């Protein structure tokens, strides 16, 4: 993002896209040897989080990278404070899925919740998937799973597991989109004549809009991810729905 935040309205909802900074990932378009420490070896990618304000309610979608993925990322808390929002004001955090760049600021370096007054919403299938993986795989500090291990179990008593089409509050609905991960969520925000879809990681690159058969190496089930894009993207285009993307 050119700036650290971007504000807009969806009917009664005040919305704010807040930058968490940048990460470098393998280039899905022109594969080449990848070194996470070398921005020239991969694809620079924004990490954005969505804040939805409804009266006194403040709902955050994902928590970004935290301090786990390099100095160019992990800017969410500072950028929230820059627009006058304290982490303690967030009452709900919706986790679209549990990859490290979406849950990295669940806790700080001492394992303390960053958003200390928030309940977390997560699809039941997503929680079960990552819980099973964490139990099956030994801790490896060099693995991306290490970020999940540090940021998911510590918030267990704060997590409300939901099913498809769960209502966050009137006008905000969760939609299950398996593929990228088994319990990945989109968020549909509707008020008056306005509709916004926060698509999570349905896509990672603008080329996927034209070529949904492309897929990121991080897709757990690439066939299901392609199927979801083939189904959901035309529906959103036909309805004229505004899209908010994490990347």
MARBA-3410 file (N, C-alpha, C, O; in Angstrom, 1 decimal):
247
0.8,-1.2,0.0,0.0,0.0,0.0,0.9,1.3,0.0,1.9,1.3,0.6 ~ 0.4,2.3,-0.7,1.2,3.5,-0.7,1.1,4.3,0.6,2.1,5.0,1.0 ~ 0.0,4.1,1.3,-0.1,4.7,2.7,-0.4,3.6,3.7,-0.6,2.4,3.3 ~ -0.4,3.9,5.0,-0.5,2.9,6.0,-2.0,2.5,6.2,-2.2,1.5,6.9 ~ -2.9,3.3,5.8,-4.3,3.0,6.0,-5.2,3.6,4.9,-4.8,4.6,4.3
-6.4,3.1,4.7,-7.3,3.6,3.7,-8.7,3.4,4.3,-9.1,2.3,4.6 ~ -9.5,4.5,4.4,-10.8,4.5,5.0,-11.9,4.6,4.0,-11.7,5.3,3.0 ~ -13.0,4.0,4.3,-14.2,4.0,3.4,-15.4,3.5,4.2,-15.2,3.0,5.3 ~ -16.6,3.7,3.6,-17.8,3.3,4.3,-18.5,2.3,3.5,-18.5,2.3,2.3 ~ -19.1,1.3,4.2,-20.0,0.3,3.6,-21.3,0.5,4.4,-21.5,-0.1,5.5
-22.2,1.4,3.8,-23.4,1.7,4.5,-23.1,2.3,5.9,-22.4,3.3,6.0 ~ -23.6,1.6,6.9,-23.4,2.1,8.3,-22.1,1.8,8.9,-21.7,2.3,9.9 ~ -21.3,0.9,8.2,-20.0,0.5,8.7,-18.9,1.4,8.3,-18.8,1.7,7.1 ~ -18.1,1.8,9.2,-16.8,2.5,8.9,-15.8,1.5,8.8,-15.5,0.6,9.7 ~ -15.1,1.5,7.6,-14.1,0.4,7.4,-12.7,1.1,7.2,-12.6,2.2,6.7
-11.7,0.4,7.6,-10.3,0.8,7.5,-9.4,-0.3,7.0,-9.3,-1.3,7.8 ~ -8.8,-0.2,5.9,-7.8,-1.2,5.5,-6.5,-0.7,6.1,-6.0,0.4,5.8 ~ -5.8,-1.5,6.9,-4.6,-1.1,7.6,-3.5,-2.0,7.2,-3.6,-3.2,7.2 ~ -2.4,-1.4,6.8,-1.2,-2.1,6.3,-0.5,-2.7,7.5,-0.2,-2.1,8.5 ~ 0.0,-3.9,7.3,0.9,-4.6,8.2,2.3,-4.6,7.6,3.2,-5.1,8.3
2.5,-4.0,6.4,3.8,-3.9,5.8,3.9,-4.9,4.6,2.9,-5.2,3.9 ~ 5.1,-5.4,4.4,5.4,-6.2,3.2,6.1,-7.5,3.6,6.9,-7.5,4.6 ~ 5.9,-8.5,2.8,6.7,-9.7,3.0,7.2,-10.1,1.6,6.6,-9.7,0.6 ~ 8.2,-11.0,1.5,8.7,-11.5,0.3,8.3,-13.0,0.2,8.6,-13.8,1.1 ~ 7.7,-13.4,-0.9,7.2,-14.8,-1.0,7.7,-15.4,-2.4,8.1,-14.6,-3.2
7.7,-16.7,-2.5,8.1,-17.2,-3.9,7.2,-16.7,-5.0,6.0,-16.6,-4.8 ~ 7.8,-16.3,-6.1,7.1,-15.7,-7.2,6.4,-16.8,-8.0,7.0,-17.7,-8.6 ~ 5.0,-16.8,-7.9,4.2,-17.8,-8.5,4.2,-17.7,-10.0,3.8,-18.6,-10.7 ~ 4.6,-16.5,-10.6,4.5,-16.3,-12.0,5.8,-16.7,-12.7,5.8,-17.4,-13.7 ~ 6.9,-16.3,-12.1,8.2,-16.6,-12.7,9.1,-17.3,-11.7,9.9,-16.7,-11.1
8.9,-18.6,-11.5,9.6,-19.3,-10.4,11.1,-19.2,-10.6,11.6,-19.4,-11.7 ~ 11.7,-19.0,-9.5,13.2,-18.9,-9.4,13.7,-19.2,-8.0,12.8,-19.2,-7.1 ~ 14.9,-19.5,-7.8,15.4,-19.8,-6.5,15.0,-18.7,-5.5,15.2,-17.5,-5.7 ~ 14.5,-19.2,-4.3,13.9,-18.2,-3.4,14.7,-18.2,-2.1,15.0,-19.2,-1.5 ~ 15.0,-16.9,-1.7,15.6,-16.7,-0.4,14.8,-15.7,0.4,14.8,-14.5,-0.1
14.1,-16.0,1.5,13.2,-15.1,2.1,13.9,-13.8,2.6,13.3,-12.7,2.7 ~ 15.2,-13.8,2.8,16.0,-12.7,3.2,16.4,-11.8,2.0,16.9,-10.7,2.3 ~ 16.2,-12.2,0.8,16.6,-11.4,-0.4,15.3,-11.0,-1.2,14.8,-11.9,-1.9 ~ 14.9,-9.8,-1.0,13.6,-9.4,-1.7,13.7,-9.5,-3.2,12.7,-9.7,-3.9 ~ 14.9,-9.6,-3.8,15.1,-9.7,-5.3,14.8,-11.1,-5.7,14.6,-11.4,-6.9
14.8,-12.1,-4.8,14.6,-13.5,-5.2,13.2,-13.9,-5.3,12.9,-15.0,-5.8 ~ 12.3,-13.1,-4.9,10.9,-13.5,-4.9,9.9,-12.3,-5.2,10.3,-11.4,-6.0 ~ 8.7,-12.4,-4.7,7.7,-11.4,-5.0,7.4,-10.6,-3.8,7.0,-11.2,-2.8 ~ 7.5,-9.3,-3.8,7.1,-8.5,-2.7,5.6,-8.4,-2.6,4.9,-8.1,-3.6 ~ 5.0,-8.7,-1.5,3.6,-8.8,-1.3,3.1,-8.0,-0.1,3.6,-8.1,1.0
2.1,-7.1,-0.3,1.5,-6.4,0.8,0.8,-7.4,1.7,0.3,-8.5,1.3 ~ 0.7,-7.0,3.0,-0.1,-7.7,4.0,-1.1,-6.6,4.5,-0.6,-5.7,5.2 ~ -2.4,-6.8,4.3,-3.4,-5.9,4.8,-4.4,-6.5,5.7,-4.8,-7.7,5.5 ~ -4.8,-5.8,6.7,-5.9,-6.2,7.6,-7.0,-5.2,7.5,-6.8,-4.0,7.2 ~ -8.2,-5.7,7.8,-9.4,-4.9,7.6,-10.0,-4.7,9.0,-10.2,-5.6,9.8
-10.3,-3.4,9.3,-10.9,-3.0,10.6,-12.3,-2.6,10.2,-12.5,-1.7,9.4 ~ -13.3,-3.1,10.9,-14.7,-2.7,10.7,-15.3,-2.1,12.0,-15.2,-2.8,13.0 ~ -15.8,-0.9,11.9,-16.3,-0.2,13.1,-17.8,-0.1,12.9,-18.3,0.5,11.9 ~ -18.6,-0.6,13.9,-20.0,-0.5,13.9,-20.4,0.0,15.3,-20.5,-0.8,16.2 ~ -20.7,1.3,15.4,-20.9,1.9,16.7,-19.7,1.7,17.6,-18.6,2.2,17.2
-19.9,1.1,18.7,-18.8,0.9,19.7,-18.1,-0.4,19.4,-17.0,-0.6,20.0 ~ -18.5,-1.2,18.4,-17.9,-2.4,18.1,-16.7,-2.2,17.1,-16.8,-1.4,16.2 ~ -15.6,-2.9,17.4,-14.5,-2.8,16.5,-14.0,-4.2,16.2,-13.6,-5.0,17.1 ~ -14.2,-4.6,14.9,-13.9,-6.0,14.5,-12.7,-5.9,13.5,-12.7,-5.3,12.5 ~ -11.7,-6.7,13.9,-10.5,-6.8,13.1,-10.4,-8.1,12.3,-10.7,-9.1,12.9
-10.1,-8.0,11.1,-10.0,-9.2,10.3,-8.5,-9.5,10.1,-7.7,-8.8,9.4 ~ -8.0,-10.6,10.8,-6.6,-11.1,10.8,-5.7,-10.1,11.6,-6.1,-8.9,11.8 ~ -4.6,-10.6,12.0,-3.7,-9.8,12.8,-2.3,-9.6,12.2,-1.4,-9.1,12.8 ~ -2.1,-10.1,10.9,-0.8,-9.8,10.3,0.3,-10.7,10.7,0.1,-11.8,11.2 ~ 1.5,-10.2,10.5,2.7,-11.1,10.7,3.3,-11.0,12.1,4.2,-11.8,12.4
2.9,-10.0,12.9,3.6,-9.9,14.1,5.1,-9.5,13.9,5.4,-8.9,12.9 ~ 5.9,-10.0,14.8,7.4,-9.7,14.6,8.1,-11.0,14.1,9.3,-11.1,14.3 ~ 7.4,-11.9,13.4,8.0,-13.2,13.0,8.5,-13.2,11.6,9.3,-14.1,11.3 ~ 8.2,-12.2,10.8,8.4,-12.4,9.3,9.3,-11.2,8.8,9.1,-10.9,7.6 ~ 10.1,-10.7,9.6,11.1,-9.7,9.0,10.7,-8.2,9.4,9.5,-8.0,9.7
11.6,-7.3,9.3,11.4,-5.9,9.7,10.5,-5.1,8.8,10.0,-4.1,9.2 ~ 10.2,-5.6,7.6,9.3,-4.9,6.7,7.8,-5.1,7.0,7.0,-4.5,6.4 ~ 7.6,-6.1,7.8,6.2,-6.4,8.2,6.0,-6.3,9.7,6.9,-5.8,10.4 ~ 4.8,-6.6,10.2,4.5,-6.5,11.6,4.2,-5.1,12.0,4.4,-4.7,13.1 ~ 3.6,-4.3,11.1,3.3,-2.9,11.4,1.9,-2.6,11.8,1.5,-1.4,12.0
1.1,-3.6,12.0,-0.3,-3.4,12.2,-0.6,-2.6,13.5,-1.4,-1.6,13.4 ~ 0.0,-3.0,14.6,-0.3,-2.2,15.8,0.1,-0.8,15.7,-0.7,0.1,16.1 ~ 1.3,-0.5,15.2,1.7,0.9,15.0,0.7,1.7,14.1,0.4,2.8,14.4 ~ 0.3,1.0,13.0,-0.6,1.7,12.1,-2.0,1.9,12.6,-2.7,2.8,12.3 ~ -2.4,1.0,13.5,-3.7,1.2,14.2,-3.6,2.4,15.1,-4.5,3.2,15.1
-2.5,2.4,15.9,-2.4,3.5,16.8,-2.3,4.9,16.1,-2.7,5.9,16.6 ~ -1.7,4.8,14.9,-1.6,6.1,14.1,-2.9,6.6,13.7,-3.0,7.8,13.5 ~ -3.9,5.8,13.6,-5.3,6.3,13.3,-6.2,6.4,14.6,-7.4,6.5,14.5 ~ -5.5,6.3,15.7,-6.2,6.5,17.0,-6.9,5.3,17.5,-7.8,5.4,18.4 ~ -6.6,4.1,17.1,-7.2,2.8,17.6,-6.2,2.0,18.4,-5.1,1.6,17.9
-6.5,1.8,19.7,-5.7,1.0,20.5,-6.0,-0.5,20.4,-7.2,-0.8,20.2 ~ -5.0,-1.4,20.5,-5.3,-2.8,20.4,-6.4,-3.2,21.5,-7.1,-4.2,21.2 ~ -6.4,-2.5,22.6,-7.4,-2.9,23.6,-8.8,-2.6,23.3,-9.7,-3.1,23.9 ~ -9.0,-1.8,22.2,-10.4,-1.4,21.8,-11.0,-2.5,20.9,-12.2,-2.5,20.7 ~ -10.2,-3.4,20.3,-10.7,-4.4,19.4,-11.5,-5.4,20.3,-10.9,-6.0,21.2
-12.7,-5.6,19.9,-13.5,-6.6,20.7,-13.7,-8.0,20.0,-14.0,-9.0,20.7 ~ -13.4,-8.0,18.7,-13.6,-9.2,17.9,-12.5,-9.3,16.9,-12.2,-8.3,16.2 ~ -11.8,-10.4,16.8,-10.9,-10.7,15.7,-11.4,-11.9,14.9,-11.5,-13.0,15.5 ~ -11.6,-11.7,13.6,-12.0,-12.8,12.7,-10.7,-13.3,12.0,-10.0,-12.5,11.4 ~ -10.4,-14.6,12.2,-9.3,-15.2,11.6,-9.7,-15.8,10.3,-10.4,-16.8,10.3
-9.3,-15.3,9.1,-9.7,-15.9,7.9,-9.0,-17.3,7.7,-9.7,-18.2,7.2 ~ -7.8,-17.4,8.2,-7.1,-18.7,8.2,-5.8,-18.6,9.0,-5.4,-17.4,9.3 ~ -5.2,-19.7,9.3,-4.1,-19.6,10.4,-2.7,-19.7,9.8,-1.8,-20.2,10.4 ~ -2.5,-19.2,8.6,-1.1,-19.0,8.1,-0.5,-17.8,8.9,-1.2,-17.0,9.4 ~ 0.9,-17.9,9.0,1.6,-17.0,9.9,1.4,-15.5,9.6,1.5,-14.7,10.5
1.1,-15.2,8.4,1.0,-13.7,8.0,-0.5,-13.3,8.3,-0.8,-12.1,8.0 ~ -1.3,-14.1,8.9,-2.6,-13.7,9.2,-2.9,-13.8,10.7,-3.9,-13.3,11.2 ~ -2.0,-14.5,11.5,-2.3,-14.7,12.9,-1.0,-14.3,13.7,-1.0,-14.5,14.9 ~ 0.0,-13.6,13.1,1.3,-13.4,13.7,1.3,-12.4,14.9,2.2,-12.4,15.7 ~ 0.2,-11.6,15.0,0.1,-10.7,16.1,-1.0,-11.1,17.1,-1.5,-10.3,17.8
-1.3,-12.4,17.1,-2.3,-12.9,18.1,-1.7,-12.6,19.5,-2.3,-12.2,20.4 ~ -0.3,-13.0,19.6,0.4,-12.8,20.9,1.7,-12.0,20.6,2.2,-12.0,19.5 ~ 2.2,-11.5,21.7,3.5,-10.8,21.5,4.7,-11.8,21.8,4.4,-13.0,21.9 ~ 5.9,-11.3,21.9,7.0,-12.2,22.0,7.1,-12.9,23.3,7.8,-13.9,23.5 ~ 6.3,-12.5,24.3,6.2,-13.2,25.6,5.0,-14.1,25.7,4.7,-14.6,26.8
4.3,-14.2,24.6,3.1,-15.1,24.6,1.8,-14.4,25.1,0.8,-15.1,25.4 ~ 1.8,-13.1,25.3,0.7,-12.4,25.9,-0.2,-11.9,24.7,0.3,-11.5,23.7 ~ -1.5,-12.1,24.9,-2.4,-11.6,23.8,-2.2,-10.1,23.5,-2.2,-9.3,24.4 ~ -2.1,-9.8,22.2,-1.9,-8.4,21.8,-3.3,-7.7,21.9,-3.3,-6.5,22.3 ~ -4.3,-8.4,21.5,-5.7,-7.8,21.5,-6.4,-8.3,22.8,-7.2,-9.3,22.6
-6.0,-7.8,23.9,-6.4,-8.4,25.2,-7.8,-8.5,25.5,-8.2,-9.3,26.4 ~ -8.7,-7.7,24.9,-10.1,-7.7,25.2,-10.9,-8.3,24.1,-12.2,-8.2,24.1 ~ -10.3,-9.0,23.1,-11.0,-9.5,22.0,-11.3,-11.0,22.1,-10.5,-11.8,22.7 ~ -12.4,-11.4,21.6,-12.7,-12.8,21.3,-12.3,-13.0,19.8,-12.4,-12.2,19.0 ~ -11.9,-14.3,19.5,-11.5,-14.7,18.2,-12.5,-15.6,17.6,-13.0,-16.5,18.2
-12.8,-15.3,16.3,-13.7,-16.2,15.6,-12.9,-16.9,14.5,-12.1,-16.3,13.8 ~ -13.1,-18.3,14.4,-12.4,-19.1,13.5,-13.2,-20.3,13.1,-14.0,-20.8,14.0 ~ -13.2,-20.7,11.9,-14.0,-21.9,11.5,-13.5,-23.1,12.2,-12.3,-23.3,12.4 ~ -14.4,-23.9,12.6,-14.1,-25.2,13.3,-13.1,-26.0,12.5,-12.2,-26.6,13.1 ~ -13.3,-26.2,11.2,-12.4,-27.0,10.4,-11.0,-26.4,10.4,-10.0,-27.2,10.3
-10.9,-25.1,10.4,-9.5,-24.5,10.4,-8.8,-24.8,11.7,-7.6,-25.2,11.7 ~ -9.5,-24.7,12.8,-8.9,-25.0,14.1,-8.5,-26.5,14.2,-7.4,-26.8,14.6 ~ -9.3,-27.3,13.7,-9.0,-28.8,13.8,-7.8,-29.1,12.9,-7.0,-29.9,13.3 ~ -7.8,-28.5,11.7,-6.7,-28.8,10.8,-5.3,-28.4,11.4,-4.4,-29.2,11.4 ~ -5.2,-27.2,11.9,-3.9,-26.8,12.5,-3.6,-27.5,13.8,-2.5,-27.7,14.1
-4.6,-27.8,14.6,-4.4,-28.5,15.8,-3.8,-29.9,15.5,-2.9,-30.3,16.2 ~ -4.4,-30.5,14.5,-3.9,-31.8,14.1,-2.4,-31.7,13.6,-1.6,-32.6,14.0 ~ -2.1,-30.7,12.8,-0.8,-30.6,12.3,0.2,-30.3,13.4,1.3,-30.8,13.4 ~ -0.2,-29.4,14.4,0.7,-29.1,15.5,1.0,-30.3,16.3,2.2,-30.5,16.8 ~ 0.1,-31.2,16.5,0.3,-32.4,17.2,1.1,-33.4,16.5,1.9,-34.2,17.1
1.0,-33.4,15.1,1.7,-34.4,14.3,3.1,-34.1,14.0,4.0,-35.0,13.8 ~ 3.5,-32.8,14.0,4.8,-32.3,13.6,5.5,-31.7,14.8,5.0,-30.9,15.6 ~ 6.8,-32.1,14.9,7.6,-31.6,16.0,7.9,-30.1,15.7,7.9,-29.6,14.6 ~ 8.2,-29.4,16.8,8.5,-27.9,16.7,9.8,-27.7,15.9,10.8,-28.3,16.3 ~ 9.8,-27.0,14.9,11.0,-26.6,14.1,11.0,-25.1,14.0,10.2,-24.5,13.3
11.9,-24.4,14.7,11.9,-22.9,14.7,12.0,-22.3,13.3,11.7,-21.1,13.2 ~ 12.5,-23.1,12.3,12.7,-22.5,11.0,11.5,-22.8,10.1,11.5,-22.3,9.0 ~ 10.5,-23.5,10.6,9.3,-23.8,9.9,8.2,-22.7,10.0,8.1,-22.1,11.1 ~ 7.5,-22.4,9.0,6.4,-21.5,9.1,5.4,-22.0,10.1,4.6,-21.2,10.7 ~ 5.3,-23.3,10.3,4.4,-23.8,11.3,4.8,-23.3,12.7,3.9,-23.3,13.6
6.0,-22.9,12.9,6.4,-22.4,14.2,5.6,-21.2,14.6,5.3,-20.9,15.8 ~ 5.3,-20.3,13.6,4.5,-19.1,13.9,3.1,-19.5,14.3,2.6,-18.9,15.3 ~ 2.5,-20.5,13.7,1.2,-21.0,14.1,1.3,-21.5,15.5,0.4,-21.3,16.3 ~ 2.3,-22.3,15.8,2.4,-22.9,17.1,2.5,-21.8,18.2,2.0,-22.0,19.3 ~ 3.1,-20.7,17.9,3.3,-19.7,18.9,2.1,-18.8,19.1,1.9,-18.1,20.1
1.2,-18.7,18.0,0.1,-17.8,18.0,-1.3,-18.4,18.1,-2.2,-17.6,18.2 ~ -1.4,-19.7,17.9,-2.7,-20.3,17.9,-3.1,-20.9,19.3,-4.1,-20.5,19.9 ~ -2.3,-21.9,19.8,-2.7,-22.5,21.1,-2.8,-21.5,22.2,-3.7,-21.7,23.1 ~ -2.0,-20.5,22.3,-2.1,-19.6,23.4,-3.5,-18.8,23.5,-3.8,-18.3,24.6 ~ -4.2,-18.7,22.4,-5.5,-18.0,22.5,-6.7,-18.9,22.6,-7.8,-18.5,22.4
-6.4,-20.2,22.8,-7.5,-21.2,22.8,-8.7,-20.8,23.6,-9.9,-21.0,23.1 ~ -8.5,-20.3,24.8,-9.7,-19.9,25.6,-10.4,-18.7,25.2,-11.4,-18.3,25.8 ~ -9.8,-18.0,24.1,-10.5,-16.8,23.6,-11.1,-17.1,22.2,-11.7,-16.2,21.7 ~ -11.1,-18.3,21.7,-11.6,-18.6,20.4,-13.0,-19.2,20.4,-13.3,-20.1,21.2 ~ -13.8,-18.6,19.6,-15.2,-19.2,19.4,-15.1,-19.8,18.0,-14.9,-19.2,17.0
-15.4,-21.1,17.9,-15.4,-21.9,16.7,-16.7,-21.8,16.0,-17.7,-22.0,16.7 ~ -16.7,-21.4,14.7,-18.0,-21.2,14.0,-18.1,-22.1,12.9,-17.2,-22.8,12.5 ~ -19.3,-22.2,12.3,-19.6,-23.0,11.1,-19.9,-22.0,10.0,-19.8,-20.8,10.1 ~ -20.1,-22.6,8.8,-20.4,-21.8,7.6,-21.6,-20.9,7.8,-22.5,-21.2,8.5 ~ -21.5,-19.6,7.3,-22.5,-18.6,7.3,-22.8,-18.1,8.8,-23.9,-17.6,9.0
-21.8,-18.2,9.6,-22.0,-17.7,11.0,-22.1,-16.1,10.9,-21.4,-15.5,10.0 ~ -22.9,-15.6,11.7,-23.1,-14.1,11.8,-22.2,-13.5,12.9,-22.3,-13.9,14.0 ~ -21.3,-12.6,12.4,-20.5,-11.9,13.4,-21.4,-10.9,14.1,-21.3,-10.8,15.4 ~ -22.1,-10.1,13.4,-23.2,-9.2,13.9,-24.0,-8.9,12.7,-23.6,-9.2,11.6 ~ -25.2,-8.4,12.9,-26.1,-8.2,11.7,-25.4,-7.4,10.6,-24.9,-6.3,10.8
-25.4,-8.0,9.4,-24.7,-7.4,8.3,-23.3,-7.9,8.0,-22.7,-7.5,7.0 ~ -22.8,-8.7,8.9,-21.4,-9.2,8.7,-21.5,-10.8,8.9,-21.8,-11.3,9.9 ~ -21.2,-11.5,7.8,-21.4,-12.9,7.7,-20.1,-13.6,7.3,-19.4,-13.2,6.4 ~ -19.8,-14.7,7.9,-18.6,-15.6,7.5,-19.1,-16.5,6.5,-20.2,-17.1,6.5 ~ -18.2,-16.8,5.5,-18.5,-17.8,4.4,-17.3,-18.7,4.3,-16.2,-18.2,4.1
-17.5,-20.0,4.4,-16.5,-21.0,4.3,-16.0,-21.1,2.8,-16.8,-21.2,1.9 ~ -14.6,-21.0,2.6,-14.0,-21.1,1.3,-12.9,-22.1,1.4,-11.7,-21.6,1.3 ~ -13.1,-23.4,1.5,-12.0,-24.3,1.6,-11.2,-24.4,0.3,-11.7,-24.2,-0.8 ~ -9.9,-24.7,0.5,-9.0,-24.8,-0.7,-7.6,-24.3,-0.3,-6.7,-25.1,-0.2 ~ -7.5,-23.0,-0.1,-6.2,-22.5,0.4,-5.9,-23.1,1.7,-4.7,-23.5,2.0
-6.9,-23.2,2.6,-6.8,-24.0,3.8,-8.2,-24.6,4.0,-9.1,-24.2,3.4 ~ -8.3,-25.7,4.8,-9.6,-26.4,4.9,-10.7,-25.6,5.5,-11.9,-25.8,5.2 ~ -10.4,-24.6,6.4,-11.4,-23.9,7.0,-11.3,-22.4,6.8,-11.7,-21.6,7.6 ~ -10.8,-22.0,5.6,-10.6,-20.6,5.3,-12.0,-19.9,5.2,-13.0,-20.5,4.8 ~ -12.0,-18.6,5.6,-13.2,-17.8,5.6,-13.1,-16.6,4.8,-12.0,-16.0,4.7
-14.2,-16.3,4.1,-14.4,-14.9,3.6,-15.3,-14.2,4.5,-16.0,-14.9,5.3 ~ -15.4,-12.9,4.4,-16.3,-12.1,5.2,-17.1,-11.3,4.3,-16.6,-10.5,3.5 ~ -18.5,-11.4,4.4,-19.4,-10.6,3.6,-20.0,-9.5,4.5,-20.7,-9.8,5.5 ~ -19.7,-8.2,4.1,-20.2,-7.1,4.9,-21.3,-6.3,4.0,-20.9,-5.9,2.9 ~ -22.5,-6.2,4.5,-23.6,-5.6,3.8,-24.3,-4.6,4.6,-24.6,-4.9,5.8
-24.6,-3.4,4.0,-25.3,-2.4,4.8,-25.9,-1.5,3.7,-25.2,-0.9,2.9 ~ -27.3,-1.3,3.8,-27.9,-0.5,2.8,-27.7,-1.1,1.4,-27.9,-2.3,1.1 ~ -27.2,-0.2,0.4,-27.0,-0.7,-0.9,-25.5,-1.2,-1.1,-25.2,-1.6,-2.2 ~ -24.7,-1.1,-0.1,-23.3,-1.4,-0.2,-23.0,-2.8,0.3,-23.5,-3.3,1.3 ~ -22.1,-3.4,-0.4,-21.6,-4.8,-0.1,-20.1,-4.8,-0.3,-19.6,-4.4,-1.3
-19.4,-5.4,0.7,-18.0,-5.6,0.6,-17.7,-7.1,0.9,-18.2,-7.6,1.9 ~ -16.8,-7.7,0.1,-16.4,-9.1,0.5,-14.9,-9.0,0.8,-14.1,-8.7,-0.1 ~ -14.5,-9.4,2.0,-13.1,-9.6,2.3,-12.8,-11.0,2.0,-13.2,-11.9,2.7 ~ -12.0,-11.2,1.0,-11.8,-12.6,0.4,-10.7,-13.4,1.0,-10.4,-14.5,0.6 ~ -10.0,-12.9,2.1,-9.0,-13.6,2.7,-7.9,-13.9,1.7,-7.4,-13.0,1.0
-7.5,-15.2,1.6,-6.4,-15.6,0.6,-7.0,-16.4,-0.6,-6.4,-17.3,-1.1 ~ -8.2,-16.0,-1.0,-8.8,-16.6,-2.2,-7.9,-16.4,-3.4,-7.7,-17.3,-4.2 ~ -7.3,-15.2,-3.5,-6.2,-15.0,-4.5,-5.0,-14.3,-3.8,-5.2,-13.7,-2.7 ~ -3.9,-14.4,-4.4,-2.6,-13.8,-3.9,-2.0,-12.8,-4.9,-1.2,-12.0,-4.6 ~ -2.5,-12.9,-6.2,-1.8,-12.2,-7.2,-2.9,-11.8,-8.2,-3.8,-12.6,-8.5
-2.8,-10.6,-8.8,-3.9,-10.1,-9.7,-4.0,-11.0,-10.9,-5.1,-11.0,-11.5 ~ -3.0,-11.8,-11.3,-3.1,-12.7,-12.4,-4.2,-13.7,-12.2,-4.8,-14.3,-13.1 ~ -4.4,-14.1,-10.9,-5.4,-15.1,-10.6,-6.8,-14.7,-10.9,-7.7,-15.5,-11.1 ~ -7.0,-13.3,-11.0,-8.3,-12.9,-11.5,-8.6,-13.3,-12.9,-9.8,-13.6,-13.2 ~ -7.6,-13.2,-13.7,-7.8,-13.6,-15.2,-7.5,-15.0,-15.4,-8.1,-15.7,-16.3
-6.6,-15.6,-14.5,-6.2,-17.0,-14.7,-6.4,-17.7,-13.4,-5.4,-18.0,-12.7 ~ -7.6,-18.1,-13.0,-7.8,-18.7,-11.7,-7.2,-20.1,-11.5,-7.1,-20.6,-10.5 ~ -6.7,-20.6,-12.7,-6.1,-21.9,-12.6,-4.7,-21.8,-12.0,-4.1,-22.8,-11.6 ~ -4.1,-20.6,-12.0,-2.8,-20.4,-11.2,-3.1,-20.6,-9.7,-4.2,-20.3,-9.3 ~ -2.1,-21.0,-9.0,-2.3,-21.2,-7.6,-1.0,-21.0,-6.9,0.1,-21.2,-7.4
-1.1,-20.5,-5.6,0.0,-20.3,-4.8,0.5,-21.6,-4.2,-0.3,-22.6,-3.9 ~ 1.8,-21.7,-3.9,2.4,-23.0,-3.4,1.8,-23.2,-2.0,2.0,-24.3,-1.4 ~ 1.2,-22.2,-1.3,0.7,-22.3,0.0,-0.7,-22.9,0.1,-1.2,-23.2,1.1 ~ -1.3,-23.1,-1.1,-2.7,-23.7,-1.1,-2.6,-25.2,-0.6,-1.8,-26.0,-1.2 ~ -3.3,-25.5,0.4,-3.3,-26.9,1.0,-3.9,-27.8,0.0,-3.4,-28.9,-0.2
-5.0,-27.4,-0.7,-5.7,-28.3,-1.7,-5.8,-27.4,-2.9,-6.8,-26.6,-3.1 ~ -4.9,-27.5,-3.9,-4.9,-26.6,-5.0,-6.1,-26.8,-5.9,-6.6,-25.8,-6.4 ~ -6.6,-28.0,-6.1,-7.8,-28.2,-6.9,-9.0,-27.5,-6.3,-9.8,-26.9,-7.0 ~ -9.2,-27.7,-4.9,-10.3,-27.0,-4.3,-10.1,-25.5,-4.3,-11.1,-24.8,-4.5 ~ -8.9,-25.0,-4.2,-8.7,-23.5,-4.3,-9.0,-23.0,-5.7,-9.7,-21.9,-5.8
-8.6,-23.7,-6.7,-9.0,-23.3,-8.1,-10.5,-23.3,-8.3,-11.1,-22.4,-8.9 ~ -11.1,-24.4,-7.8,-12.6,-24.5,-7.9,-13.3,-23.3,-7.2,-14.3,-22.8,-7.7 ~ -12.8,-23.0,-6.0,-13.4,-21.8,-5.3,-13.2,-20.5,-6.1,-14.2,-19.8,-6.1 ~ -12.1,-20.3,-6.7,-11.9,-19.1,-7.5,-12.8,-19.1,-8.7,-13.4,-18.1,-9.0 ~ -12.9,-20.2,-9.4,-13.8,-20.3,-10.5,-15.2,-20.1,-10.2,-16.0,-19.5,-11.0
-15.6,-20.4,-9.0,-17.0,-20.2,-8.6,-17.3,-18.9,-8.0,-18.2,-18.2,-8.4 ~ -16.4,-18.4,-7.1,-16.7,-17.2,-6.4,-16.4,-15.9,-7.1,-17.1,-15.0,-7.1 ~ -15.3,-15.9,-7.9,-14.9,-14.6,-8.5,-15.9,-14.2,-9.5,-16.3,-13.0,-9.6 ~ -16.5,-15.1,-10.4,-17.6,-14.6,-11.3,-18.8,-14.1,-10.5,-19.4,-13.1,-11.0 ~ -19.1,-14.8,-9.4,-20.3,-14.3,-8.6,-20.1,-12.9,-8.1,-21.0,-12.1,-8.2
-18.9,-12.6,-7.6,-18.6,-11.3,-7.1,-18.6,-10.3,-8.2,-19.1,-9.2,-8.1 ~ -18.0,-10.6,-9.4,-18.0,-9.7,-10.5,-19.4,-9.4,-11.0,-19.7,-8.2,-11.3 ~ -20.2,-10.4,-11.1,-21.6,-10.2,-11.6,-22.4,-9.4,-10.7,-23.3,-8.6,-11.2 ~ -22.2,-9.5,-9.4,-23.0,-8.7,-8.5,-22.4,-7.3,-8.2,-23.1,-6.5,-7.6 ~ -21.2,-7.0,-8.8,-20.6,-5.7,-8.6,-20.1,-5.5,-7.1,-20.0,-4.4,-6.7
-19.8,-6.6,-6.4,-19.4,-6.5,-5.0,-18.0,-5.9,-4.9,-17.1,-6.3,-5.7 ~ -17.8,-5.0,-4.0,-16.5,-4.5,-3.7,-15.7,-5.5,-3.0,-16.2,-6.3,-2.2 ~ -14.4,-5.6,-3.4,-13.5,-6.7,-2.8,-12.4,-6.0,-1.9,-11.8,-5.0,-2.3 ~ -12.2,-6.6,-0.8,-11.0,-6.3,0.0,-10.2,-7.6,0.1,-10.6,-8.7,0.5 ~ -8.9,-7.5,-0.3,-8.0,-8.6,-0.4,-6.9,-8.4,0.6,-6.4,-7.3,0.8
-6.4,-9.5,1.3,-5.4,-9.4,2.2,-4.0,-9.1,1.6,-3.1,-8.5,2.2 ~ -3.9,-9.5,0.3,-2.6,-9.3,-0.4,-2.8,-8.6,-1.8,-1.9,-8.4,-2.5
END
